[in-house]
Amino acid sequence: MATDILAEITGMLVEIVGDEYLLAEEVTMKTTFNEDLALESIEFVALAELLHHRYGAQVDLMGFLAEKDMDAILAMSVGELVTHIGRITHTSLARAAAGGSPASAG
């Protein structure tokens, strides 16, 4: 599952940053958003939108980042995001299998 999520995030990053940059540097779980990819804040916003379209509102990148201090955000790896998405989607799938619906909450 993590390799699927990593591949999807890599595809999103290619779409945001551009092929030529990511072709020179393969994205791995250890790739950092700041140092390795040099993602700008506007690119994080674009990534958040793509994640929202792909995984739904429960994968809230901005909310995930809000839980971190500046040093943790600057050091964040692609693997941390993959793990976060895996946890969220696993919980959603488990809820759906148990008959619960996120839409019925509220």
ZIGIDA-V304007 format. One record per backbone hydrogen bond with DSSP energy under -0.5 kcal/mol. NH is the residue of the N-H (numbers start at 1). CO is the residue of the C=O. E is the energy in kcal/mol with one decimal. If there is no record, write none. Layout:
BEGIN
NH:CO:E + NH:CO:E
END
This chain:
BEGIN
5:1:-2.3 + 6:2:-2.8 + 7:3:-2.2 + 8:4:-2.2 + 9:5:-2.8 + 10:6:-2.6 + 11:7:-2.2 + 12:8:-2.1 + 13:9:-2.7 + 14:10:-2.5 + 15:11:-2.1 + 16:12:-2.1 + 17:13:-3.5 + 18:13:-0.7 + 18:14:-1.7 + 22:18:-1.5 + 23:19:-2.8 + 24:20:-1.0 + 25:21:-0.8 + 31:28:-1.0 + 33:76:-2.1 + 35:74:-0.5 + 37:32:-1.8 + 38:34:-0.8 + 39:33:-2.7 + 43:40:-0.5 + 44:40:-1.7 + 45:41:-2.0 + 46:42:-1.9 + 47:43:-2.5 + 48:44:-2.7 + 49:45:-2.1 + 50:46:-2.2 + 51:47:-2.8 + 52:48:-2.3 + 53:49:-2.3 + 54:50:-2.2 + 55:51:-3.4 + 56:51:-0.5 + 56:52:-1.9 + 59:56:-1.3 + 60:58:-1.2 + 61:59:-0.9 + 64:60:-2.5 + 65:61:-2.6 + 66:62:-2.0 + 67:63:-0.8 + 67:64:-0.6 + 68:65:-1.9 + 73:69:-2.3 + 74:70:-2.6 + 75:71:-1.7 + 76:72:-0.6 + 76:73:-0.9 + 78:31:-3.1 + 79:29:-2.3 + 81:77:-1.3 + 82:78:-2.6 + 83:79:-2.6 + 84:80:-2.3 + 85:81:-2.8 + 86:82:-2.7 + 87:83:-2.4 + 88:84:-2.4 + 89:85:-3.1 + 90:86:-2.1 + 91:87:-2.2 + 92:88:-2.3 + 93:89:-2.5 + 94:90:-2.4 + 95:91:-2.4 + 96:92:-2.4 + 97:93:-2.4 + 98:94:-1.6 + 99:96:-1.1 + 100:95:-2.3 + 104:101:-1.3 + 105:101:-0.6 + 105:102:-0.7
END
